[in-house]
Amino acid sequence: MQALGEDAARVHLDIHTDNLVAEVGRLSALGARTLTSFDEWVVMEDPAGLVFCVVAVGPDAPILVTAMTWEN
């Protein structure tokens, strides 16, 4: 569970990727905007106002082995 400030309660998604720069660029092109960034993750907001994180993981990370992928 994570506190998201004073906003209404909502779901918070973490998107794991082995290419942080490319994924943030892809999501930005789809209309998301960066709120803040750190070395290993970026906090973004989608066009509807949902805040989510894009998290860098290594290409062999167990979470990526079973992850769902989307193709453009």
Secondary structure, 3 states (H helix, E strand, C coil): CCCCCCCCCCCCEEEEECCHHHHHHHHHHCCCEEEEECCCEEEEECCCCCEEEEEECCCCCHHHHCCCCCCC
